[in-house]
Amino acid sequence: MKLAALALLAVVSAAPMSFQHPMFPVADECNPHCTIPKPKDTTHLRSILCSREGRRQMFVCATCIDAAPETRHETAMDEYRRVIEACDVELFNE
């Protein structure tokens, strides 16, 4: 799968699901911004995250995570950009 960056966004098994990443734990105040519908499979997850609404939601989530006081080696916005780039490459190659 060309969406390797999406593999970095592991999702928790719950409905709705939360974006989770070991480097970017989702703070409680960000949970409302960092949820997606529970995907049926990897292809469905890709379509959710790469949709216009999915991109918007990931942006809001990354912004919220980066606004939290925890210090990280890398920003959530950097990860967001990698996911969006992977989505664009995948859509271009379809």
C-alpha positions in Angstrom: 0.0 0.0 0.0 1.4 3.4 -0.9 -0.3 5.0 2.1 2.6 4.0 4.4 2.1 7.2 6.4 -1.4 6.0 7.3 0.1 3.0 9.0 1.6 5.4 11.5 -1.9 6.4 12.5 -2.9 3.3 14.4 -6.6 3.5 15.4 -8.2 2.2 18.6 -11.0 -0.4 18.2 -14.0 1.5 19.3 -16.9 3.2 17.5 -16.3 6.0 16.8 -12.6 5.5 16.6 -9.9 7.8 17.9 -6.7 8.7 16.1 -3.9 7.4 18.2 -0.1 7.4 17.7 2.6 6.5 20.2 4.4 9.8 19.6 1.2 11.8 19.6 -1.1 10.7 22.4 -4.5 12.4 22.1 -5.2 14.6 25.1 -8.7 14.4 26.6 -9.6 17.8 25.3 -8.7 16.7 21.8 -10.8 13.5 21.8 -13.9 15.3 20.3 -11.7 16.5 17.4 -9.8 13.2 16.9 -12.5 10.7 16.1 -13.5 9.0 12.9 -16.2 6.5 12.0 -15.1 2.9 12.7 -13.7 1.6 9.4 -14.6 -1.8 7.9 -11.1 -2.5 6.6 -7.9 -0.8 5.5 -9.4 0.4 2.2 -12.3 1.9 4.1 -9.9 3.6 6.6 -8.0 5.1 3.6 -11.2 6.5 2.1 -12.2 8.0 5.4 -8.9 9.6 6.1 -8.3 10.8 2.5 -11.8 12.3 2.1 -12.4 16.0 2.4 -14.0 15.6 5.8 -11.3 13.2 7.0 -8.6 15.7 6.0 -10.4 18.5 7.8 -10.8 16.4 10.9 -7.1 15.3 10.9 -6.1 19.0 10.6 -8.3 20.0 13.5 -7.0 17.0 15.5 -3.3 17.8 14.7 -3.8 21.4 15.6 -5.4 20.5 19.0 -2.6 18.0 19.8 0.1 20.5 18.9 -1.6 23.1 21.1 -1.3 20.8 24.2 1.6 21.6 26.5 3.5 18.3 26.1 6.8 18.6 24.3 7.3 16.3 21.3 10.2 15.6 19.0 7.9 16.0 16.1 4.7 17.9 15.6 1.3 16.2 14.9 1.0 18.7 12.0 4.1 17.1 10.4 2.4 13.7 10.6 -0.8 15.3 9.2 1.2 16.6 6.2 2.7 13.1 5.6 -0.7 11.5 5.6 -2.1 14.2 3.2 0.9 13.7 0.9 0.3 9.9 0.9 -3.4 10.5 0.2 -2.5 12.7 -2.7 0.0 10.3 -4.2 -2.5 7.4 -3.8 -5.3 9.4 -5.5 -3.0 10.5 -8.3 -2.0 6.9 -9.0 -5.6 5.5 -9.1 
